[in-house]
């Protein structure tokens, strides 16, 4: 586990120690899941969870076609209870919550709960299920940068460390512009599903460096071994995240291997000195 969790919990602070993040799996990533991955990761993002009536209706439609979703009676109470369960276990992992909403006020309310528990508040601009996009949350936020900026501002005003989960390769979306908007609104982390475009991490790194912001880039997708961690590190990521490897029954060697690679990254022994860097920080 990284001392960065204690040294810089706001996600800022210049040179970041690399982190390993467990990315949320809808309907699966609850407190029990977080406790299961805690020995391997620094941060565990629970959720995602739909907060307002429109996003909850979309989540119910997803359940109707056999997708797994969290649909508690009170989403905000559920967030509080799950974060309490992680805290009470006394494990060395920082929790967070991935949030979906069509409107801004539920984001603000949920972010305040995250802030009270020193948890990461993650705005979901990533889910691509048609039901969610149709009502205006998930991936659709990438095309509505003004609204996304409003969400990030609302979350950061509560004092919560604020992440935004985004996706590369979305038609008509300028991810550099999205990154600049998130940074300008005070966001702390940009959690990037790189899809099949790992080099996008380098483009976003360049944008963050040009802007002079402290936005931390968390690279996601295909992180499964030392070489994939090294690739993202060389492109300038500050952290990497894993999702499928955190499922119960998954090959435990994958998570162990990635955790070992991140530990070597912290020790500056991940990337072969003889390998020409791309955008290694």
C-alpha positions as CSV (number, residue, x, y, z in Angstrom):
1,X,0.0,0.0,0.0
2,X,1.2,3.5,-0.8
3,X,2.1,6.2,1.7
4,X,0.6,8.6,-0.8
5,X,-2.8,7.9,0.8
6,X,-1.6,9.7,3.9
7,X,0.7,12.2,2.2
8,X,-1.7,13.6,-0.3
9,X,-5.3,12.6,0.1
10,X,-6.6,15.5,-1.9
11,X,-5.1,14.1,-5.0
12,X,-2.8,17.0,-5.4
13,X,0.7,17.8,-4.3
14,X,3.1,17.9,-7.2
15,X,4.9,14.6,-7.7
16,X,2.3,11.8,-7.0
17,X,3.3,8.4,-5.8
18,X,1.7,5.9,-8.2
19,X,-1.5,4.2,-7.0
20,X,-3.4,1.0,-7.8
21,X,-7.1,1.7,-8.0
22,X,-9.9,-0.9,-8.1
23,X,-12.5,0.4,-10.5
24,X,-16.2,0.0,-9.8
25,X,-18.2,-2.9,-11.3
26,X,-21.9,-2.0,-11.4
27,X,-24.0,-4.0,-9.0
28,X,-20.9,-5.8,-7.6
29,X,-18.6,-3.2,-6.0
30,X,-19.9,-2.9,-2.5
31,X,-18.2,-2.8,0.9
32,X,-17.6,-6.6,0.9
33,X,-15.9,-6.3,-2.5
34,X,-13.7,-3.4,-1.3
35,X,-12.6,-5.4,1.7
36,X,-11.8,-8.3,-0.5
37,X,-9.5,-6.3,-2.8
38,X,-8.0,-4.1,0.1
39,X,-4.8,-6.2,0.5
40,X,-3.9,-5.5,-3.1
41,X,-5.0,-1.9,-3.9
42,X,-4.7,1.6,-2.5
43,X,-8.2,2.8,-3.5
44,X,-11.4,0.9,-4.1
45,X,-14.2,2.7,-6.0
46,X,-17.6,1.3,-5.0
47,X,-20.8,1.6,-7.1
48,X,-21.7,2.8,-9.6
49,X,-25.0,4.0,-8.2
50,X,-27.8,5.9,-9.8
51,X,-28.9,8.9,-7.6
52,X,-31.9,10.7,-9.0
53,X,-35.2,9.5,-10.4
54,X,-34.2,9.5,-14.1
55,X,-31.0,7.6,-13.6
56,X,-32.7,5.2,-11.2
57,X,-35.4,4.5,-13.8
58,X,-32.6,3.8,-16.4
59,X,-30.9,1.4,-13.9
60,X,-34.2,-0.4,-13.4
61,X,-34.4,-0.8,-17.2
62,X,-30.9,-2.3,-17.1
63,X,-31.9,-4.8,-14.4
64,X,-34.9,-5.8,-16.6
65,X,-32.4,-6.9,-19.2
66,X,-30.4,-8.9,-16.7
67,X,-27.6,-6.3,-15.8
68,X,-26.6,-6.0,-12.2
69,X,-27.3,-2.7,-10.5
70,X,-27.5,-1.2,-7.0
71,X,-31.1,0.1,-6.4
72,X,-31.4,0.7,-2.7
73,X,-34.4,2.7,-1.4
74,X,-32.1,5.6,-0.4
75,X,-28.9,5.9,-2.5
76,X,-27.4,8.5,-0.2
77,X,-28.0,6.3,2.9
78,X,-26.6,3.3,1.0
79,X,-23.4,5.3,0.2
80,X,-23.0,6.3,3.9
81,X,-23.6,2.7,5.1
82,X,-21.2,1.2,2.7
83,X,-18.4,3.7,3.5
84,X,-19.0,3.1,7.3
85,X,-18.7,-0.7,6.7
86,X,-15.3,-0.2,5.0
87,X,-14.1,2.2,7.7
88,X,-15.2,-0.1,10.5
89,X,-13.2,-3.0,9.1
90,X,-10.0,-1.0,9.7
91,X,-8.4,-2.0,6.4
92,X,-5.7,0.0,4.7
93,X,-7.7,1.1,1.6
94,X,-9.3,4.4,0.7
95,X,-12.9,4.0,-0.6
96,X,-14.7,6.0,-3.2
97,X,-18.1,5.9,-4.9
98,X,-18.9,6.1,-8.6
99,X,-22.0,8.3,-9.1
100,X,-24.6,8.6,-11.9
101,X,-27.1,11.4,-12.0
102,X,-29.0,13.5,-14.6
103,X,-29.1,16.5,-12.2
104,X,-26.5,18.2,-10.2
105,X,-27.9,18.4,-6.7
106,X,-27.8,14.6,-6.0
107,X,-24.1,14.7,-6.9
108,X,-23.5,17.5,-4.4
109,X,-25.4,15.6,-1.7
110,X,-23.5,12.3,-2.4
111,X,-20.2,14.1,-2.6
112,X,-20.8,15.6,0.9
113,X,-21.2,12.1,2.3
114,X,-18.0,11.1,0.5
115,X,-16.2,14.1,2.0
116,X,-17.3,13.2,5.5
117,X,-15.8,9.7,5.1
118,X,-12.6,10.9,3.3
119,X,-13.8,8.9,0.3
120,X,-13.3,9.7,-3.4
121,X,-16.4,11.1,-5.2
122,X,-16.3,9.8,-8.8
123,X,-18.6,11.4,-11.4
124,X,-19.6,8.8,-14.0
125,X,-19.1,10.2,-17.5
126,X,-18.3,6.7,-18.7
127,X,-21.2,4.2,-18.8
128,X,-22.4,3.7,-22.4
129,X,-25.6,1.7,-21.9
130,X,-28.3,3.3,-24.1
131,X,-30.7,3.5,-21.2
132,X,-28.3,5.7,-19.2
133,X,-27.2,7.8,-22.1
134,X,-30.8,8.4,-23.2
135,X,-31.6,10.2,-19.9
136,X,-28.4,12.3,-19.9
137,X,-25.9,10.6,-17.7
138,X,-22.9,8.4,-18.2
139,X,-21.1,8.8,-21.5
140,X,-23.5,11.5,-22.6
141,X,-21.8,13.9,-20.2
142,X,-18.7,13.9,-22.4
143,X,-20.8,15.8,-25.0
144,X,-22.2,18.2,-22.4
145,X,-19.0,19.7,-21.0
146,X,-20.8,22.6,-19.3
147,X,-23.0,20.2,-17.3
148,X,-20.0,18.0,-16.5
149,X,-18.1,21.1,-15.3
150,X,-21.1,22.0,-13.0
151,X,-21.0,18.5,-11.5
152,X,-17.3,18.6,-10.8
153,X,-17.6,22.1,-9.2
154,X,-20.5,20.9,-7.0
155,X,-18.6,17.9,-5.8
156,X,-15.3,19.8,-5.1
157,X,-17.1,22.5,-3.2
158,X,-18.0,19.8,-0.6
159,X,-14.3,19.2,0.0
160,X,-14.4,15.7,-1.5
161,X,-11.6,14.4,-3.6
162,X,-13.3,14.4,-7.0
163,X,-12.6,12.0,-9.8
164,X,-14.3,11.9,-13.2
165,X,-14.5,8.5,-15.0
166,X,-14.3,9.0,-18.8
167,X,-14.0,6.9,-21.9
168,X,-11.8,7.3,-25.0
169,X,-12.9,6.7,-28.6
170,X,-16.3,8.3,-28.2
171,X,-17.4,9.8,-31.5
172,X,-17.5,13.5,-31.6
173,X,-15.8,13.9,-28.2
174,X,-12.6,16.0,-27.7
175,X,-11.2,14.3,-24.6
176,X,-8.5,16.9,-24.3
177,X,-11.2,19.6,-24.0
178,X,-13.0,17.4,-21.4
179,X,-9.8,17.1,-19.5
180,X,-9.3,20.8,-19.5
181,X,-12.8,21.4,-18.3
182,X,-12.5,18.9,-15.4
183,X,-9.2,20.5,-14.4
184,X,-10.7,24.0,-14.6
185,X,-13.6,23.0,-12.4
186,X,-11.2,21.8,-9.7
187,X,-11.3,18.1,-10.4
188,X,-8.6,16.0,-8.7
189,X,-8.5,12.8,-10.8
190,X,-9.3,11.9,-14.4
191,X,-10.0,8.1,-14.5
192,X,-9.6,7.2,-18.2
193,X,-10.9,4.0,-19.8
194,X,-8.4,4.1,-22.7
195,X,-10.3,1.5,-24.7
196,X,-7.8,0.4,-27.5
197,X,-6.0,3.7,-27.5
198,X,-3.4,3.5,-24.8
199,X,-1.6,6.5,-26.3
200,X,-4.5,8.8,-25.4
201,X,-3.0,8.8,-21.9
202,X,0.0,10.6,-23.3
203,X,-2.2,13.2,-25.1
204,X,-4.0,13.9,-21.8
205,X,-0.7,14.0,-19.9
206,X,0.5,16.7,-22.3
207,X,-2.8,18.7,-21.9
208,X,-2.5,18.6,-18.1
209,X,1.1,19.6,-18.2
210,X,0.4,22.5,-20.6
211,X,-2.4,23.7,-18.3
212,X,-0.1,23.4,-15.2
213,X,-2.9,21.7,-13.2
214,X,-2.5,19.0,-10.6
215,X,-5.1,16.7,-12.2
216,X,-4.1,13.1,-11.6
217,X,-4.5,10.7,-14.5
218,X,-5.6,7.2,-13.6
219,X,-5.3,4.8,-16.6
220,X,-7.8,2.0,-17.0
221,X,-8.3,-0.8,-19.6
222,X,-6.3,-3.9,-20.1
223,X,-4.2,-3.5,-17.0
224,X,-3.2,-7.2,-16.3
225,X,0.6,-7.5,-16.0
226,X,3.8,-5.7,-15.6
227,X,4.1,-4.7,-19.2
228,X,0.7,-2.9,-19.3
229,X,1.5,-1.0,-16.1
230,X,4.8,0.0,-17.6
231,X,3.2,1.1,-20.8
232,X,0.7,3.4,-19.0
233,X,3.5,4.7,-16.7
234,X,5.6,5.6,-19.7
235,X,2.7,7.5,-21.3
236,X,2.6,9.6,-18.1
237,X,-0.2,8.1,-16.0
238,X,-0.1,8.8,-12.3
239,X,-2.0,5.6,-11.4
240,X,-3.6,2.5,-13.0
241,X,-6.9,0.8,-12.3
242,X,-8.2,-2.8,-12.6
243,X,-11.8,-4.0,-12.8
244,X,-12.4,-7.5,-14.0
245,X,-9.4,-8.8,-12.1
246,X,-11.1,-7.8,-8.8
247,X,-14.1,-10.2,-9.3
248,X,-14.3,-13.1,-7.0
249,X,-13.1,-16.2,-8.8
250,X,-10.7,-14.2,-11.1
251,X,-7.1,-15.4,-11.4
252,X,-5.5,-14.0,-8.3
253,X,-2.1,-13.9,-10.0
254,X,-3.3,-11.0,-12.1
255,X,-4.0,-8.8,-9.2
256,X,-0.8,-9.8,-7.4
257,X,1.3,-9.2,-10.5
258,X,-0.2,-5.7,-11.1
259,X,0.2,-4.8,-7.4
260,X,3.8,-5.8,-7.6
261,X,4.4,-3.8,-10.7
262,X,2.8,-0.7,-9.1
263,X,5.1,-1.2,-6.1
264,X,8.1,-1.3,-8.4
265,X,6.8,1.8,-10.1
266,X,6.9,3.6,-6.7
267,X,10.4,2.4,-6.3
268,X,11.4,3.7,-9.8
269,X,12.3,0.2,-10.9
270,X,9.3,-0.5,-13.2
271,X,10.6,0.8,-16.5
272,X,13.9,-0.6,-17.9
273,X,16.3,2.4,-18.0
274,X,17.4,1.3,-21.5
275,X,13.9,1.6,-22.9
276,X,13.3,5.0,-24.6
277,X,10.5,6.8,-22.6
278,X,7.4,8.0,-24.3
279,X,6.2,10.6,-21.9
280,X,7.4,9.1,-18.7
281,X,7.2,11.6,-15.8
